[in-house]
Amino acid sequence: MGGAFLLGPLTPGMHPTDRPRRLRADGIRGMVSETTLEPSDFIAPVFVDATTEERVEIESMPGHERVPVSEAVDRVEEVLATGVESVMLFGIPESKDAEGSRAWAEDGVVQRATRAITRETDAYVIADLCLCEYTEHGHCGHLAEGAHEGDGLTVKNDATLDAYGNIAVSQAEAGADMIAPSGMMDGQVGAIREALDGAGFEETPIMSYAAKYESAFYGPFRDAADGAPAFGDRRHYQMDPANSREALREVRLDVEQGADALMVKPALPYLDIVKSVRESFDRPVAAYNVSGEYAMIEAAGEKGWLDPEAAARESLLSIKRAGADLILTYFAESVAEELSAGRRT
C-alpha cells in the first residue's frame, strides 16, 4: 500500500511508508533542525541606576541587578563575554518630575551610561525611549491637567511627542546606535524620525515597540525600572490583549512613519502576532521576552517543577520559530553561554 499515510490500525505484514523518526537520530537530528539560536540573536537588557553606588539585586528577577553608572561598562563587558553583541539600556534617574525631564537631560542616566559604553566597548547600544521611569506619576507621557485615579485618557498624546523627539536626539547625541520608543503614542515613530533627521542623525535607526500589549507579564520589570504607575493603568495607550487585527494596523502605521525594525511585546503570549508581523511586513521583527516570562520560568525552576535552562531555551526557540529575527530577553546571557559551551564540546 503506497501513500504517505495509513488509515486505521496496521494489520500483520503492513509497515509505515513514511518514517519521520529516521531523521531524529543523533548525528542527523541537528543537521535537519529547522530553527537555530545564536548569541547574536539576543539583546540583553541592562538597568542603570543613578540613585545607587553599588549593584542592587532585583528580587523579582533572580540573576539580574541594577548597576550604578560607574559600573555600566563592566556590566556590558559581562554581556559581551557571553557572545551577545547588543544591549538595551533602561535608566533609573536620580530624580523625577511631572514632565520626566531627566529623560532628555544631557547628563541623564542613560546618556551618561551610553557615552561610557560606546567609548569603551564594541557593544551595539539600543536606548529604550519612554517616560514612565522618569515621571512622578509613572505614566508614559505628559498628563492632562487634573488627571487622577480612574481617569480614562489621561496622557496627552501630541504634547508627549515633543518630549519623545527631545529624548531621541539626546540619546543619539550620547552615542546610542538605535532608538527604541516604547510608549505606544500615536505618531511617535514619525515624530522621532523627524527630530533625529532634523538634528543630523539620519542614519540612526528606530526599533519601534510597534505592538505593545497591556499585559500582566510586566510586573517584575516595573520593580526593576521603578516605573509602575502611581495611579490608574496603561490600558488606554497599550493594546488590548484581545486584539490581533489592531496589531497589524499599529505596525503598518509605524512602517509608514519610518520604523526600521518592529517589536512585539510580550513574546510568548503573542506568538501569533509575531508570526503575522513576520508574514506581513518586510522589516526585521523583534520580540520582547518580558520580565514575567523570565520570572515564571525561574520560579518554577526554583520549585523543581521544570528544568529552567531547558525551558528557557525552548521558549526562545518558539519565539525564533514564530518569526522573530531579534529577541530581547533576560535569558540572553545564560542561553548564549550554553550555546557557546555546546559548540566547544
N, C-alpha and C positions, 0 to 999 in steps of 0.2 A: 504494500500500500504506500503510494507516494504522498507528497504534500508536506507542508511544514507542520501541520497539526494533526493529532489523532484524537478523535472524539470518543468519549466513553472509556471504560477500563480496557487495559491491554489484555488480549487473550493470549494463551500459550503460543509461543513462537513469534509473537509480534514484539517489535522494539521501536523506541522513538527514532524518528528520522532526523530530528533537529536536537542537538545536544549542546545547549549554551554552556554547560558546566565544563566542557573541554577547554574553554578559554579562561577558566578561573583558577587553573593550576599555577603554582609558583613557577616563576620564570616567564610565563606568557602573560599572567594577570596584569602586571604593571605596564607591559608593552601596549596593551589594548585599553588601558584606562582612559576614559573619555574626558575626565576633568582632573586637572592637577593644580596644586597650590605651590606658590613660590613666595619666598620672603618679600620679593619686590611687589607682590600683590597688595601688601598690607600698608596701612597708615597707622602709626601709633599715636594715640592721644597723650599729650603732656600738659599737666596742670602746673602753672607757675603762679606762686602766691607772694604778693608784695607785702603781706602782713606778717611774715614769719622769717626767721633767720636760720631755721633748720627744717629738715624734711618732716612732714606731718602725714602719718598713715591715714588713709581713707577707710574708715571702719567698714563701710558697706561695700567696699570694693577691695577685697583682700589682695595684697600684692601690688597695690598702687598707692602713690603718695602725691601730695602737693610738695613742690620743691621751691625754695626761695630763688629769687632772680640770680643770686650768686652761684647757684648750682644748676642752672638751666643747661649750661653747656655740658656739664658732667652727665646730667640725665640723658641728654640727647646722644652723647657718646655711648652710653649703655645700650640705647636702642640700636644704634648703628652697628655695634659689635655683634648683634644677632643676625645681621643681614638685611634688616628692614632699612629702607632708604629714606622714608618720608615720615614726618611728624606733623600733627596738627596741634597748635598751641591754643590753650584756653587760659584766661587770666583771672586772678582774684585780685582786685585793686586794693590799694591802701585806704581808699575812702570811696563813698558812694554819694550820689546826689540825685535829685529828681530827674535830671536830664541824662545822667550817665556820662558826664563829660570826660571822665578819666578814660573812656574807651578810645578817644581820639587824641589824647594828650601826647605830646612828643616824648615825654618821659613816662608814659604809661607802662604798665607791667608787660604787656605783650610786645610793645615797641622796644623796650629795653632788652627783653629776652631775645627777640628776633635779631637785633643788631649783634648781640654776642654770639648767637648760634650761627648766623650766616658768616660772621667773620672768622670763626674758629673751627667750623666743621663743614663737611660736604653734604649735610642733610638738606633735603628738599623741604622747605618750611611752608606749611599751609596755615594761614591765620583764620581762625573762626571769627566771624563778624556777627555780633549780636550785642544787645544792650542789657540783657537780663542779669548778667553778672555785675553790672556797673550801676544800675538804678536802685534807689532805695526801695522802690515798690516791687522790684524783681520781674517786671514785665519787659517785653522785647522791644518797646518803643516808648514814645512820649505819650503821656496820658492826657485825655480830655479833662478840662477843668472840672473839679468836683467829682471825679471818678471815685467810686468807693465799692465796698463789698457788695456783690450781687449785680453790679452794672454789667451791661452786655458789651457793646463795642467801645471799650474804654481806651483803646490805643488809637491815636491819631495817625493814620497811615501815612499821609503825604508829608506831614511835618517830620515823621520818623525817617523818611527817605533822605532828607537833607543831612541828618546825622549819619546815616549809613554811608553816604558819599564821603563825608569827612573822615570817618573811621577807615574806610578803604584806602584813601590817599595816605593817611598816616601810617598804616600798616605797610603799604608799598614803599613809602619813603624809608621805613626802617629796614627794608630788605626782604619782605615776605615774597616768596616765589609764586604764591597763589592766594587768592582771597576766597573765602567760603562763607557767604552770607546764609544765616540760618533762621532769620526772624519770621519768614513767611509773610512779609509785607507785599501787597500788590505793587508791582513795578520796581521791586528792589534791584533786580539784575540790571535793568535799563538805567536806573539812577546811578548805580555803582559803576557801570561801564562808562557812562558819560563823565563821571567825576574822575575816573582813572585816566581816560583818554585826555581830558582837559588838563590834567597835571603831568602829562608826558609819559604815562605808564600804559601805552597802547599794547605792549607785549605781555602785560601781567594778566594771566588767565583767571577766570571766575569759575569756581565749582559751586553751583547753587544747590542748596538743600531744596530741591525742586518739589518733592512730595514728602512733606514732613507732617506726620500724624500726631494728633493729641493722644498720648499713649501712657499707659500705666507702667511702662518699662523704663521710664526716665528717672525714677526715684533716686537711685544711688548717685547719678550724675549731679542732681541738684544739691546733694550733700557734698560732692567733690568740688563743685564750682561755686557753691554758696549762691545759687541762682533761683531758689524757689520763690514763687510769687508771694508777696506779703498779704495779698487778698485776692479773691477771685481765682480764676484759672485761665488757661490759654485756648479754650475751645473756640473762641471767636476769631482766632487767626491761624491756629493749627488745624489740620484737616480732620474731618470726621472719619473714624476707623471703618465706618460702613461703606465708604465711597471708593470706587476704583475708577470710574469714568472721569470723575473730577481730577484725579491724579494726572491723567493724560492731558487734561486741559491746562493744569498748572505747569506741567513740564513743557508743553507746547509754547506757552507764554514765555517761559524762561529761555527757551531756544530762540524764539523770535527776538528777544531782547539782548541776545549775545552770550548766553551761558556756554562755556567751553566744555564743561563736564556736569553731569546730573546726578544728584544724590537722592536716594530713597532712605527714609529714616522712620521707624526702626527697620531692621532687616528681616529677621526670622518670621514675624507675623505677617509680613508683607512681601513674601517671595513672589506672589502673583503679580505685584506691582513692578518688582524688579524685572520680571520676565516681560511684562507688557512694555515697559520703557525700553528695554533692550531691543525688542522687535519693532518698535515704532519710531525710534529716533537714532540718527547716525551721529551719536556723541558717546564718549566714554561714560559708562554708568558706574557710579559708586554706591555702596550700601553701607549704612552705619549699623554695625553690630553693637547695639547700645548697652549701657551700663546694667540695665535689668536683665538682659540676656546673658551677660557675663556673670552677674551675681547669682542667678538661679542655678547655673551650672556649678559655680564654685560652692554654693551652699549645699547642693545635692552631693557634690564630691566630698565635702567635709562630713556629711552624714554617712558616707559609704554607700550611697544609693546608686551611684554610677561612677564610671571612670572619667574624671573631669578632663584629662588630656584627650582621650578618645572622643568624648562628647564635643569638646571644643573643635577638634579637627573636623569631625563630621558636620558640625554646624557651619563652619567656614566653607567646606566643600559644597554644601547645599546652596549657600549664597553665590558662590562662583558658578555652580551649575545652572542656577536660575538666570545668570547673565551678567553678573557684576564683574567689571574689569578691575575695580579697586574696592578694598574692604577696609573701612575704618573700624578697628577692633581693639579691645583691651586684651585680647589674646595674641596680639601681634608678636610680641617678643617670645613668649613661651612656645608658640607653634613654629615660629621661624627657627628657633634653636633646635626644636625637634626635627624639623625638615633638614636642617644643615647636618645634624648628627647622623641622621639616617643615610645621607649621602656619603658620609665619611666612613661608615662601616662597610 
